[in-house]
């Protein structure tokens, strides 16, 4: 027993020494999507290079690496869905496809030499804050551990696929996969396929695969609001203009920005404005679908904007193909051969789960322990909260990009990402200048901010008429969306506010 105590003491001393020594890095960025790459670029531009990026995938790209399903594309115009500091004059389309967006992100990483900071296939299992040293220790599933003064979580809200709550999923003997885990090796040609879900991924996948499958059953629980997508090829003339006269490209981006900001009026200022959008969408539905029975199935019964508004030119035509059927019957179970509803059995060769992501639940896919070993996911059990979606009380030197209530229903998330990264850089530079060891937003600041934020959300379209969506958690609390314009968020994140933080020198 004495020998065991001695060995334990040696191990404890070794652990203490490991945690107490100076950290290997100044910053550890977790996630290499748009947010993580933006954070890395801004660190490099500020002359800071003592950081690493941990990415669980074998490639950078985040959601644009994960979501490689047929038809995947952005629903925000390319010239707005790109970094303001790295414009791309040669986007091929108004709304670029997944591959082109991923290529853009890879070129950005290469230009700013971010790749040498990347640790790929390196999934984080837990992060623990050592209070005495003010150091974060990050453990990974590879067995490697890293330490840093600061961690920046760029894991994103659309990183954890949500599986549907349907009995018997495990019993199906055919091929089944989520849209964010697309099996490229499986040939859909000539197969009978079930697509479960009618969200943003479904309206892109269905038109892409309908021409090649034998039969497609689309299982719809709630019809989405859909408007026409003003998508077209960008002419070589415009590309040349944007390349050699960059102010024309800047003007185009400026125009797109303010068109989207005007849309926010209906979301967050006057919900009645959404009635106009509803009329436009219903007119588009009536024009696109002549069959009255099918049109009735596809007509939403909730206010437009309450759930994500989708853009598509080919979804309605795809649903009218002879080999496509929209099924609105309730699914009772998945069995060995297919989908059983409350009316009949649908035998299928493959099931595609177009059921979205855990955006409002389980935001952080690993353990994060701050002061007093407080677990972040436990602290968020009743709904994720942060200050400006960026700082969390009880978790010093931890920052989030695309954190709670930073999502948008009307514009480009790149705008929010850049604003948050700017705020974090302001904090980092303040800490360096004042030789600050740790910074933690005060509990009162966070509480007051979120109280005001929820009051604002109560007036928005997302909380109107009892509508429930993936924007809300199981308790009905909206923890994903920003209840305002992007320029109001940019203004609030323009300067770091030391008076709202507990600073330790």
C-alpha positions as CSV (number, residue, x, y, z in Angstrom):
1,X,0.0,0.0,0.0
2,X,2.8,2.4,0.8
3,X,4.4,1.6,-2.6
4,X,1.1,2.4,-4.3
5,X,0.9,5.7,-2.5
6,X,4.4,6.6,-3.5
7,X,3.7,5.8,-7.2
8,X,0.4,7.8,-7.1
9,X,2.3,10.8,-5.7
10,X,4.9,10.6,-8.5
11,X,2.1,10.5,-11.1
12,X,0.3,13.4,-9.4
13,X,3.6,15.5,-9.3
14,X,4.2,14.7,-13.0
15,X,0.6,15.8,-13.9
16,X,1.0,19.0,-11.9
17,X,4.3,19.8,-13.6
18,X,2.8,19.2,-17.0
19,X,-0.1,21.5,-16.4
20,X,1.8,24.2,-14.6
21,X,4.6,24.7,-17.2
22,X,4.3,27.4,-19.8
23,X,1.9,26.4,-22.6
24,X,3.1,25.2,-26.0
25,X,1.0,27.7,-27.9
26,X,-0.6,31.0,-27.4
27,X,-3.8,29.9,-29.1
28,X,-5.4,26.6,-30.1
29,X,-8.2,26.9,-32.8
30,X,-10.6,24.0,-32.9
31,X,-12.2,23.6,-36.2
32,X,-11.0,24.4,-39.7
33,X,-14.1,25.7,-41.5
34,X,-14.7,29.3,-42.5
35,X,-14.5,30.4,-38.9
36,X,-11.3,28.6,-38.0
37,X,-9.5,29.7,-41.1
38,X,-10.6,33.3,-40.7
39,X,-9.3,33.3,-37.1
40,X,-6.0,31.8,-38.3
41,X,-5.6,34.4,-41.1
42,X,-6.2,37.3,-38.7
43,X,-3.7,36.0,-36.2
44,X,-1.1,35.7,-39.0
45,X,-1.9,39.2,-40.3
46,X,-1.3,40.5,-36.8
47,X,2.2,38.8,-36.7
48,X,1.1,36.0,-34.4
49,X,2.1,32.5,-35.5
50,X,2.4,30.5,-32.2
51,X,-0.9,28.7,-32.7
52,X,-2.4,25.5,-34.1
53,X,-5.7,24.4,-35.6
54,X,-7.1,21.1,-34.7
55,X,-9.4,19.6,-37.2
56,X,-11.2,16.2,-36.9
57,X,-11.5,15.7,-40.7
58,X,-8.8,14.7,-43.1
59,X,-9.3,18.1,-44.9
60,X,-10.1,21.7,-44.0
61,X,-13.5,23.1,-45.0
62,X,-15.8,22.3,-42.1
63,X,-19.4,22.1,-43.3
64,X,-18.3,22.5,-46.9
65,X,-16.1,19.4,-46.6
66,X,-18.8,17.4,-44.7
67,X,-21.7,18.3,-47.0
68,X,-20.6,16.9,-50.3
69,X,-23.9,15.5,-51.4
70,X,-25.3,15.8,-55.0
71,X,-26.6,19.3,-55.6
72,X,-24.9,20.9,-52.5
73,X,-24.6,24.7,-52.9
74,X,-24.9,27.9,-50.9
75,X,-28.1,29.8,-50.5
76,X,-26.4,33.1,-50.2
77,X,-24.8,34.8,-53.2
78,X,-21.1,34.0,-53.6
79,X,-19.9,37.6,-53.7
80,X,-21.4,38.0,-50.2
81,X,-20.6,34.5,-48.9
82,X,-16.8,35.1,-49.0
83,X,-14.3,36.9,-46.9
84,X,-14.3,40.7,-47.2
85,X,-10.5,40.7,-47.2
86,X,-10.2,38.0,-49.8
87,X,-12.7,38.7,-52.6
88,X,-13.0,36.2,-55.5
89,X,-13.6,37.9,-58.8
90,X,-14.2,34.7,-60.7
91,X,-17.1,32.9,-59.0
92,X,-18.8,30.8,-61.6
93,X,-22.3,31.4,-60.5
94,X,-24.5,33.7,-58.4
95,X,-24.8,30.8,-55.8
96,X,-21.7,28.7,-56.0
97,X,-21.7,24.9,-55.6
98,X,-20.0,23.1,-52.7
99,X,-16.8,22.2,-54.6
100,X,-16.2,25.7,-55.6
101,X,-16.6,27.1,-52.1
102,X,-14.3,24.4,-50.7
103,X,-11.7,25.3,-53.3
104,X,-12.0,29.0,-52.4
105,X,-11.4,28.2,-48.7
106,X,-8.4,26.0,-49.5
107,X,-6.9,28.8,-51.7
108,X,-7.4,31.3,-48.8
109,X,-5.6,28.9,-46.4
110,X,-2.7,28.4,-48.9
111,X,-2.3,32.2,-49.6
112,X,-2.0,33.0,-45.9
113,X,0.1,29.9,-45.1
114,X,-2.4,28.6,-42.7
115,X,-1.9,25.0,-43.7
116,X,1.3,24.6,-41.8
117,X,-0.6,25.2,-38.5
118,X,-3.2,22.5,-39.3
119,X,-3.4,19.2,-37.5
120,X,-5.8,17.1,-39.5
121,X,-7.5,13.9,-38.3
122,X,-7.1,15.3,-34.8
123,X,-10.4,15.1,-33.0
124,X,-10.7,16.8,-29.7
125,X,-12.0,14.7,-26.8
126,X,-11.8,17.2,-24.0
127,X,-10.4,20.6,-23.0
128,X,-9.6,21.4,-19.3
129,X,-8.7,24.8,-17.8
130,X,-5.8,24.8,-15.3
131,X,-6.7,27.7,-13.1
132,X,-3.4,28.0,-11.3
133,X,-1.4,28.4,-14.6
134,X,-4.3,30.0,-16.6
135,X,-3.6,27.4,-19.3
136,X,-6.0,25.2,-21.4
137,X,-5.0,21.6,-21.9
138,X,-6.6,20.0,-25.0
139,X,-6.7,16.2,-25.2
140,X,-7.4,14.4,-28.5
141,X,-8.7,11.0,-29.6
142,X,-5.2,10.4,-31.2
143,X,-3.7,10.4,-27.7
144,X,-1.9,13.7,-28.3
145,X,-2.3,16.5,-25.8
146,X,-1.7,20.2,-26.4
147,X,-1.7,23.3,-24.2
148,X,-2.3,26.9,-24.9
149,X,-3.1,30.2,-23.1
150,X,-6.3,30.5,-25.1
151,X,-8.7,28.2,-27.0
152,X,-11.0,29.4,-29.7
153,X,-13.9,27.1,-30.5
154,X,-14.8,27.2,-34.2
155,X,-16.8,24.0,-34.3
156,X,-19.8,25.6,-35.9
157,X,-23.5,25.1,-35.4
158,X,-23.9,22.7,-38.4
159,X,-21.3,20.2,-37.5
160,X,-23.3,17.5,-35.7
161,X,-25.8,15.6,-37.8
162,X,-29.2,15.1,-36.2
163,X,-30.7,11.6,-36.6
164,X,-34.5,11.5,-36.7
165,X,-36.4,10.1,-33.7
166,X,-37.8,7.2,-35.6
167,X,-38.1,3.7,-34.2
168,X,-36.1,0.9,-35.9
169,X,-33.4,2.9,-37.7
170,X,-30.9,0.2,-36.7
171,X,-33.0,-2.6,-38.3
172,X,-32.8,-1.4,-41.9
173,X,-30.7,-3.8,-44.0
174,X,-30.2,-1.5,-47.0
175,X,-27.9,1.5,-47.3
176,X,-28.6,4.4,-45.0
177,X,-26.7,7.6,-44.4
178,X,-27.1,11.2,-43.4
179,X,-26.6,14.0,-46.0
180,X,-23.6,15.3,-44.1
181,X,-22.0,11.8,-44.3
182,X,-22.7,11.1,-47.9
183,X,-21.5,7.7,-49.2
184,X,-20.0,8.5,-52.5
185,X,-19.2,4.8,-53.1
186,X,-23.0,3.9,-53.2
187,X,-24.5,4.0,-56.7
188,X,-28.1,5.3,-56.6
189,X,-28.7,4.6,-60.3
190,X,-31.8,2.4,-60.7
191,X,-32.4,2.2,-56.9
192,X,-35.6,2.8,-55.0
193,X,-34.7,5.6,-52.5
194,X,-36.4,7.2,-49.4
195,X,-35.5,10.7,-48.5
196,X,-36.6,11.6,-45.0
197,X,-36.8,15.4,-44.4
198,X,-37.6,18.4,-46.4
199,X,-35.1,21.0,-45.3
200,X,-32.3,22.8,-47.1
201,X,-30.3,19.7,-48.0
202,X,-33.4,17.8,-49.2
203,X,-34.5,20.4,-51.7
204,X,-31.0,20.3,-53.2
205,X,-30.6,16.5,-53.2
206,X,-34.0,15.5,-54.6
207,X,-33.6,17.4,-57.9
208,X,-30.1,16.0,-58.2
209,X,-30.8,12.4,-57.7
210,X,-34.4,12.1,-59.1
211,X,-33.3,11.7,-62.7
212,X,-31.1,8.7,-61.9
213,X,-33.1,6.7,-59.3
214,X,-35.8,4.2,-60.2
215,X,-38.2,5.6,-57.6
216,X,-37.9,8.3,-54.9
217,X,-40.2,8.6,-51.9
218,X,-39.9,12.0,-50.1
219,X,-41.2,11.7,-46.6
220,X,-42.4,15.1,-45.5
221,X,-43.5,16.1,-42.0
222,X,-43.7,19.9,-42.6
223,X,-43.6,21.6,-46.0
224,X,-41.0,24.4,-46.3
225,X,-41.5,27.9,-47.6
226,X,-39.7,28.1,-50.9
227,X,-39.0,31.0,-53.2
228,X,-37.3,31.2,-56.6
229,X,-33.5,31.2,-56.6
230,X,-32.0,34.0,-58.8
231,X,-29.2,31.7,-59.8
232,X,-27.3,31.9,-63.1
233,X,-23.8,31.7,-64.5
234,X,-21.7,34.9,-64.1
235,X,-20.6,36.0,-67.5
236,X,-16.9,36.2,-68.5
237,X,-17.5,39.9,-69.0
238,X,-18.5,40.4,-65.4
239,X,-15.7,38.3,-64.1
240,X,-13.2,40.4,-66.1
241,X,-14.9,43.6,-64.9
242,X,-14.6,42.4,-61.2
243,X,-11.0,41.4,-61.7
244,X,-9.6,44.5,-63.3
245,X,-12.0,47.1,-61.9
246,X,-12.4,45.8,-58.3
247,X,-14.6,48.7,-57.3
248,X,-17.4,47.2,-59.5
249,X,-17.2,43.9,-57.5
250,X,-17.2,45.9,-54.2
251,X,-20.3,47.8,-55.4
252,X,-22.0,44.5,-56.3
253,X,-21.2,43.1,-52.8
254,X,-22.5,46.4,-51.2
255,X,-25.7,46.1,-53.1
256,X,-26.2,42.4,-52.1
257,X,-25.4,43.3,-48.5
258,X,-28.1,46.0,-48.2
259,X,-30.7,43.9,-50.1
260,X,-30.3,41.2,-47.5
261,X,-30.3,43.7,-44.6
262,X,-33.7,45.0,-45.8
263,X,-35.1,41.5,-45.6
264,X,-34.3,41.6,-41.9
265,X,-37.0,44.2,-41.3
266,X,-39.6,41.4,-41.7
267,X,-37.7,39.0,-39.4
268,X,-36.9,41.3,-36.5
269,X,-38.7,44.7,-36.8
270,X,-42.2,44.2,-38.2
271,X,-43.4,40.6,-38.6
272,X,-46.3,41.8,-40.8
273,X,-43.8,42.5,-43.6
274,X,-43.4,38.7,-43.9
275,X,-47.0,38.4,-45.3
276,X,-45.6,40.0,-48.5
277,X,-42.9,37.3,-48.7
278,X,-45.6,34.7,-48.0
279,X,-47.7,35.9,-51.0
280,X,-44.7,35.8,-53.3
281,X,-43.9,32.3,-52.2
282,X,-47.5,31.1,-52.6
283,X,-47.6,32.6,-56.1
284,X,-44.4,30.8,-56.9
285,X,-45.9,27.5,-55.6
286,X,-49.1,28.0,-57.6
287,X,-47.2,28.8,-60.8
288,X,-44.8,25.8,-60.3
289,X,-47.3,23.1,-59.2
290,X,-50.4,22.7,-61.3
291,X,-51.7,19.5,-59.5
292,X,-54.0,20.8,-56.7
293,X,-53.6,17.7,-54.5
294,X,-49.8,18.0,-54.6
295,X,-49.9,21.7,-54.2
296,X,-52.0,21.3,-51.0
297,X,-49.3,18.9,-49.6
298,X,-46.6,21.5,-50.3
299,X,-48.5,24.5,-48.8
300,X,-47.1,25.5,-45.4
301,X,-49.5,26.3,-42.6
302,X,-47.2,28.6,-40.5
303,X,-45.9,32.1,-41.0
304,X,-43.0,32.4,-43.5
305,X,-39.7,33.0,-41.9
306,X,-40.5,31.2,-38.7
307,X,-38.5,28.3,-40.2
308,X,-35.7,28.7,-42.7
309,X,-36.8,30.1,-46.0
310,X,-35.4,27.9,-48.8
311,X,-34.4,28.9,-52.4
312,X,-34.8,26.6,-55.3
313,X,-35.8,26.6,-59.0
314,X,-35.8,22.8,-59.5
315,X,-37.4,21.3,-56.4
316,X,-41.0,21.7,-57.4
317,X,-40.4,20.4,-60.9
318,X,-38.6,17.4,-59.4
319,X,-41.5,16.5,-57.2
320,X,-43.7,16.3,-60.3
321,X,-41.7,13.6,-62.0
322,X,-43.4,10.3,-62.5
323,X,-40.8,8.5,-60.4
324,X,-41.1,10.8,-57.4
325,X,-43.8,10.7,-54.7
326,X,-44.3,13.1,-51.7
327,X,-45.4,11.0,-48.7
328,X,-47.1,12.9,-45.8
329,X,-48.2,9.8,-43.9
330,X,-46.7,9.5,-40.4
331,X,-43.7,7.2,-40.2
332,X,-44.3,4.5,-37.6
333,X,-41.0,2.6,-37.9
334,X,-38.1,1.7,-40.1
335,X,-37.9,-2.0,-40.6
336,X,-35.5,-4.4,-42.5
337,X,-36.9,-3.6,-45.9
338,X,-37.9,0.1,-45.7
339,X,-40.3,2.6,-44.2
340,X,-43.6,1.6,-42.6
341,X,-46.1,4.4,-42.2
342,X,-49.5,4.4,-40.6
343,X,-50.9,3.4,-43.9
344,X,-48.5,1.2,-45.8
345,X,-45.0,-0.3,-46.3
346,X,-42.5,1.4,-48.6
347,X,-39.8,-1.0,-49.6
348,X,-36.5,0.8,-50.5
349,X,-32.9,0.1,-51.3
350,X,-31.5,3.1,-49.6
351,X,-32.6,5.7,-47.0
352,X,-31.2,9.2,-47.0
353,X,-31.6,11.1,-43.8
354,X,-32.0,14.8,-44.7
355,X,-32.7,15.7,-41.1
356,X,-30.4,18.6,-40.4
357,X,-28.1,19.2,-37.5
358,X,-28.1,19.6,-33.7
359,X,-27.9,23.4,-34.0
360,X,-29.7,24.2,-30.7
361,X,-28.8,21.1,-28.7
362,X,-25.3,19.8,-27.9
363,X,-23.4,22.7,-29.4
364,X,-20.0,21.5,-28.3
365,X,-19.2,17.9,-29.4
366,X,-16.6,17.3,-26.6
367,X,-16.0,18.0,-23.0
368,X,-15.1,21.6,-22.0
369,X,-14.2,22.2,-18.3
370,X,-13.6,25.7,-17.1
371,X,-13.1,27.1,-13.6
372,X,-14.0,24.8,-10.7
373,X,-14.2,22.0,-13.3
374,X,-17.5,23.4,-14.5
375,X,-18.7,21.5,-17.6
376,X,-19.8,23.8,-20.5
377,X,-22.4,21.5,-21.9
378,X,-23.8,21.0,-18.4
379,X,-23.9,24.8,-17.9
380,X,-25.8,25.0,-21.2
381,X,-28.3,22.2,-20.3
382,X,-31.2,24.7,-20.3
383,X,-30.0,26.5,-23.4
384,X,-26.6,27.8,-24.6
385,X,-25.7,31.3,-23.5
386,X,-22.7,33.6,-24.1
387,X,-21.8,37.2,-24.3
388,X,-22.1,38.4,-28.0
389,X,-22.0,34.6,-28.8
390,X,-18.3,34.8,-28.1
391,X,-17.4,34.7,-24.4
392,X,-18.8,32.5,-21.6
393,X,-18.6,33.3,-17.9
394,X,-16.7,30.7,-15.9
395,X,-14.5,29.9,-18.9
396,X,-11.5,32.3,-19.0
397,X,-9.5,32.7,-22.2
398,X,-12.1,30.7,-24.1
399,X,-13.8,32.2,-27.1
400,X,-16.3,31.0,-29.6
401,X,-16.9,31.9,-33.3
402,X,-20.5,31.1,-34.4
403,X,-21.4,30.7,-30.8
404,X,-25.0,31.0,-29.3
405,X,-27.3,33.4,-31.0
406,X,-25.0,34.5,-33.8
407,X,-26.9,32.7,-36.6
408,X,-28.8,34.5,-39.3
409,X,-32.0,34.0,-41.1
410,X,-31.4,36.7,-43.7
411,X,-27.8,37.1,-44.7
412,X,-24.3,35.7,-44.9
413,X,-22.7,34.0,-41.9
414,X,-19.3,35.2,-43.0
415,X,-20.3,38.7,-41.9
416,X,-20.9,37.4,-38.4
417,X,-17.7,35.3,-38.4
418,X,-15.5,38.3,-39.3
419,X,-17.2,40.4,-36.6
420,X,-16.5,37.9,-33.9
421,X,-13.0,37.3,-35.1
422,X,-12.3,41.0,-35.0
423,X,-13.6,41.2,-31.4
424,X,-11.4,38.3,-30.3
425,X,-8.4,39.9,-32.0
426,X,-9.2,43.1,-30.1
427,X,-9.2,41.1,-26.9
428,X,-5.9,39.3,-27.7
429,X,-4.1,42.5,-28.5
430,X,-5.4,44.2,-25.4
431,X,-4.2,41.3,-23.2
432,X,-0.8,41.4,-24.9
433,X,-0.4,45.1,-24.4
434,X,-1.4,45.0,-20.7
435,X,0.3,41.7,-20.0
436,X,-3.1,40.2,-18.9
437,X,-2.9,36.5,-18.0
438,X,-6.6,35.7,-18.4
439,X,-9.9,37.3,-19.4
440,X,-13.4,36.1,-18.4
441,X,-16.7,37.9,-19.1
442,X,-18.5,38.6,-15.9
443,X,-21.6,36.6,-14.9
444,X,-23.7,39.8,-14.7
445,X,-22.6,41.0,-18.2
446,X,-23.6,37.7,-19.7
447,X,-26.9,37.5,-17.8
448,X,-27.9,41.0,-18.7
449,X,-27.0,40.5,-22.4
450,X,-29.0,37.3,-22.7
451,X,-32.0,38.7,-20.9
452,X,-32.2,41.6,-23.3
453,X,-31.5,39.3,-26.3
454,X,-34.4,36.9,-25.4
455,X,-36.7,40.0,-25.0
456,X,-35.8,41.0,-28.5
457,X,-36.2,37.5,-29.9
458,X,-39.8,37.4,-28.5
459,X,-40.7,40.1,-31.0
460,X,-39.3,38.3,-34.0
461,X,-40.9,36.1,-36.6
462,X,-39.0,33.1,-35.1
463,X,-41.2,33.2,-32.0
464,X,-44.4,34.1,-33.7
465,X,-47.6,32.0,-33.5
466,X,-46.1,29.2,-31.5
467,X,-43.9,28.1,-34.4
468,X,-41.2,25.5,-33.4
469,X,-38.1,25.0,-35.4
470,X,-34.5,23.8,-35.3
471,X,-33.6,27.3,-34.2
472,X,-35.0,26.4,-30.7
473,X,-34.0,23.9,-28.2
474,X,-36.3,21.3,-26.6
475,X,-37.6,24.0,-24.1
476,X,-38.5,26.3,-27.0
477,X,-35.7,28.7,-26.3
478,X,-34.1,30.2,-29.4
479,X,-30.3,29.8,-28.8
480,X,-29.2,30.1,-32.4
481,X,-30.3,33.4,-34.0
482,X,-29.2,37.0,-33.7
483,X,-32.4,39.1,-33.3
484,X,-31.1,42.1,-35.4
485,X,-29.2,43.4,-38.3
486,X,-25.7,42.4,-39.1
487,X,-24.5,46.0,-38.8
488,X,-25.8,46.1,-35.2
489,X,-23.7,43.1,-34.3
490,X,-20.7,44.5,-36.1
491,X,-21.1,47.7,-34.1
492,X,-21.2,45.8,-30.8
493,X,-18.1,43.8,-31.6
494,X,-16.1,46.7,-32.9
495,X,-14.2,47.2,-29.6
496,X,-13.2,44.9,-26.8
497,X,-14.8,46.0,-23.5
498,X,-12.4,45.3,-20.6
499,X,-14.8,46.7,-18.1
500,X,-17.1,43.8,-18.8
501,X,-14.4,41.2,-18.1
502,X,-12.6,39.9,-15.0
503,X,-8.9,40.4,-15.9
504,X,-6.1,38.7,-14.1
505,X,-2.5,39.9,-14.6
